[in-house]
Amino acid sequence: MSIKARKLAVVGSRSVGKSSMTVRFVEEHFLESYYPTIENQFSKNIKLKNQEYAIEILDTAGQDEYSIMNEKHLVGVHGYLLVYSVTSRQSFEVIEFIRDKILNSVGSENIPMILVGNKCDLQYQRQVEESEGRKLAHKLNVQFYETSVKENVNIASTFECLIDEIERIHNPPAIKKDDKCVIV
């Protein structure tokens, strides 16, 4: 069995937990302190549904509607985690801008993406309801997860779901044709 290489990008506004989410998934620990990310790359090998994957994760600097989408965020990337914080209305509202920038730059609508509402453990600071996240995911036609990096809620599931989406889009199941002749 060969190992499939997959490149993922974690995108979203500043301070939504992109780096913490990536470190939690790759290194399995929680970063207590916050240092603004310039850009970072992580690697991890996983086995999912009897297939081995060498995953490269691009942890991007925070984006907003005015920032330019770096070419490195686009070239060779198989799928995206669109991350916002449930404690920041602004980070939620910028998701569609970021998604549209990716789609416009790549020139395709068929790009695997997962919408992620992070920091769901901070209920008392919540500004974005789970139902709003689900509604946006439905509008964008993507899967949706709420996560907590601190509590390790849905972190692995989110990355694994993105790998599943990549496989579904890049390697759709073969359509079985009937072996029957039709005489007209």
N, C-alpha and C positions, 0 to 999 in steps of 0.2 A: 504494500500500500504506500502510495507516495504522499508526501506532506504537501498540503496546499498552502501557499503563501497568501495572506490577506492583509491589506493595508486599510486601517480604519482611521478616521479623524473625529476628534471630539471638539465640537464647536459650540459657541454660545457667548453671551455677554461676560463681562468681567465679574469675578467673585461668585460664580454660580456653582463652583465645585468641580470643574473639569479635571484639574490636576489631582485633586483628592480622589475623585472617582477612578481615574486611571491608576493611581498608585494603589488604591484599595484592591483593584482587580489584579494588577500585575504582581505587586509585592505583598498583598494581603495584610496591610496595616493602614491605620488612619493617621493622616497628617493633621496634627493639632494646630500648627501655625500656618499662616498664610503668607506666601511670597508671590507677588504677581509673576505670571509666567511670560517669558519671552516666547519660547517655543521649546518643546521637549519631545523626545521620541522614546518609546518604550517597546520592548519585545516580550512576547510570552508564547510558549507552545501549549496548546490545549488539545484535548481529544473530545470530539463532539459527534455523536451518532456514528461511532466507529470510523471516524475520519480524523486524522491528525492535521492540525493547522499551526503554521508559524505566523503568529499575528504581530504586526507592526502597528503601533498606535501612535498617531500624531496628536500630541496634546498642544492645542493652539493657544495663542494669546487671545484675550477677550475681544470679541467683535461687537460692533454696533451697526446701525443702518448706514453710517458714513464711512466706515473703515473699508479699505480695499481688500478683496479676497486674494490672498497670496497664492501664487501658482502652485506652491508646494502643497497647498490644501486641496488641490484638484488633480494633479498629475498622479496617476496610478492608484488613487484612493478608490477602494471598492465600496465603502459605505460610511455613513455619517451618524454620529449620535448628536442630535440637536438638543442641547441641554439648557434649561432655565432653572431658576430657583423659585420654589413655591413662596419664598419670602420676598420676592421682588417682581412687582407688576411689570416694571420696565424690561426686565430680562425675558419675560414671557412675551411681551408685545414685539420684541425685536426678532423673535424666532422666524416669522414669515419672511422678513427682509433677508436674513441669513440664508434661509432655504432657497429663496428666489435667486440670490446671488450665485449660489452653487449651481442651480439648474441652468441659469443663463450662461454661466461661464463654461459649463460642461456641454451644454447644448442638447440635453436629454431630459425627459421627464421620468425616466425609468432608473432612478438611482436609489439604492437601498438606504433608508433612513429610519431612525427610531426617535420618537419624541420622548424626552426624559425630564420629568419634574423632580429636581433634586431637593434635598433638605426637608423631606416630609416628616422628620422627627421634630421639627420646629413648629408645631401646630399653633402655638400662641403667637407666632410672628407671621403666620400664613397670610398672603395677599392674593394668592391664586388658588381657587378651589380645584379639587381633583376633577370635578365635572367639566370645568373649563379646559383642562388639559385634554380630557377625552374628546371633547367637542372639536378642539383644534386638530387633534390627531385624525379624527374622522374626516374633517375638511381637507387635510393634507394627504389623506389616504396612507397613513403610516401607523405602525404599532405604537403603543404608549405604555410607559412605566413611570410610577413614582418611586423614587429611591431615597435612601438615607445612607450616605457614605459612613457616617459615624456609627450607625447601628448595623451596617452591612446588609441593608434591605434591598433586594433586587439588583445588586451590582453585577454579579456574574450573569444573572438571567438577562440583563439588558445587553451585555456584550454578546452572549450566546444567541439571543434573538436576532441581533444584527448579522451575525455570521449566517444564521438560517435564512434571513432575507437575501443576503448576497447570493447564497447557493440557489435559492428559489428563482431569483432573477437571472443570474448568470448561467445556471444549469437547469433549465426547466425540465420537468419529467417528459420523456418522450411520449408522444401521442401514439397510442396503440391503434394500428389500422387493422380492419377486418381483412382476413385473407380470402374473402369470398368474391367470386366474380358476379358482376351484375350485367345481365343481358337486357338490353332495351329494345 
